[in-house]
Amino acid sequence: MAEENHQLKIDLISDEIREIAYKGQQATIYQIGDEVEVASQVLGFIGSYLHATILYPVGALHYKVQYKTLVTDDETAPLQETVRVSEVRPVPPTLPPARSMVTYAIVDVYDKEAWWFGVITGEDEENYHVYFPTTGEHVAYSTDKLRFHQEWSNGQWIFPSLGRTVSL
């Protein structure tokens, strides 16, 4: 029964994560040079956030960005890409490190040059086990690779599983 209850909680949180990952970001006006995160909508990368800088607007619905961690195919320069306004959000505030994460917390994990959106399913002495509903992967990570997931809504940061805002 405990295992069924655990899986039910993971399934419910996974549905919430998928809903958030597949929706567009709230439209915000950015200036040239603003640091942002780009929420990828590319299959296989949905649920990831890439750090970038706004280079300039492209019409009313797009921005040209330059990624901080991605490079061109020939690896000679930072990758630049035109992205939809709905894929861009501010960089979340850095929160004090939690003494410990808890099971069922919605988190972002830094891996493969991006922050990936998942849920903690358990822990051992050294790592937290995270399930990624958009990719189906289940991987263990150390605390230094984790941050609590936050969503940008109406000019404030919200913890989706808690429904609380963070004042800036």
N, C-alpha and C positions, 0 to 999 in steps of 0.2 A: 504494500500500500504506500509506503514512504517513497519508493522509487517511482510509482505511478504519479504521486503528488508532485515530486520533483520534476518529472518530465512534463506534466501539465503546466507548471509554472514556466518552465523553459519555453514551451510551445506558445504560451500566451505572450510572453515578453518578445519572443522571436517574431510573432505577428506584428507587434508594435514597432519593432525595429525595421521590418520590411516595409511597413506603411510609411515610416519616416524616410527611409533610404530612397524610396521610389518617388517621393513627392519633390516638387521643386522647392528651392529656398525662397524665403520671403524677399521680394525685390527691395534692394537698398541702393542708394546712389553712392558710388565710390569715386574717389578722385585719383588722378594719375599718381602713382607711387604708393597707394594704399596697399598694405599687406592683407591678404585674404586667404581663404581656403576655398578650393574648387571641389564641389561634390560631384564626383564622376558619375555619369549616367551611361558609361560604356560597359557593355556586357562583360562580366568577369571582374569589373572594378566597381560595380555598384556597391555602395556602403563604405567607400573610401573617400578621404578628404586630403587634397594635395595643397601644400603651402605654395602660394604664388604672389606676385606683385602685379597690380593693375598697370598696364602700359598706356592704354587709352581706350575710350569708348569706341565702339563700331556701331554706328546708328543708335537707336534707342533700346535695342534688345540684346546687345552683345558687348563683350569686352575683349580686348586683346590682353592676354596675361603672359607673364614669364614665370615658369615654375622654378622653385628653389632647389628641388632635388632631382628633377627629370632633365635629361639632356637629349640633344638631337641624336638621330640614328648614328651619325659618325662620331658622336661623343665629343664634339669640338666646342659646343656652346649650350647654354641653358635652353630648354625647349620653350618655344612660344606657341601659343594656340589661341584661337578665337573661341570663346565659350559663351553660352547663353547667360543672361542676367540671373535666371532661375537656378543656375549652378554655383553661384558665388555667394559666400557669406563672410562676415568678419572673422578674424582669428579669435577663437574663444579665449577668455581670460585664463591666465595660469592660476590655478588654485593651489593652496598649500597641500603638500602631499598628505594623503590620508594615511593614518597609522596602519590601517588595514582595509582592504576592499572587502566587500561581503558578497556572498553567493546571491545571484540574481541582480546584481548591480549592472546597469547598462554602462559600458565603457567604450573608449576608443583605445586601440592598441597600435603603437608605432611599429610598422613592419613593411618591408618592401617599399621604402621611400614615401609612405603615406600613413595616415591615421585610418584604421579600419574599425568599424562600428560592430560591437558584439555584446554578449552577456556572459558574466562570470557564472560558471556552472559548478565550481568547486575549487579547492586549493590543496596543496601539499606543503611540506616544510619550506620550499623555496619558490614556488610558482603558483600563479592563478591559472585555472583552466578556463578558456574562453571559447564560446561557440559563436560562429559567424553565420547568421541565418541567410545572408545573401550569397554566400559561397558554399555553405554546408560543411565548412572545416571546423575542427575542434583542436585547439593548440594551447600549449602551456607557455606562459610568459612571466618574467620577473616584474616586480612592481615598477621598476624604472621605465618600462615600456607602456605603462597604463596611464590613462587619465579618465576621469568621470566624463561621460558623454553629455554635451550640452547642445541645445537647439536654440537658434536665433528666432525670436518671435516678438513682434510689435516693439522692436528696439530694446529687448531684454534677452538675457540668456536664461533658459529654462532647463532644468533637469527633467527629461521626459518621464522617467519612472516615478519621480517624486512630485511633479507638478509645481515645483518651486522655482522662483526667479532668483537670479544673482544680480545684485546691484553693482554697477560699475562706478 
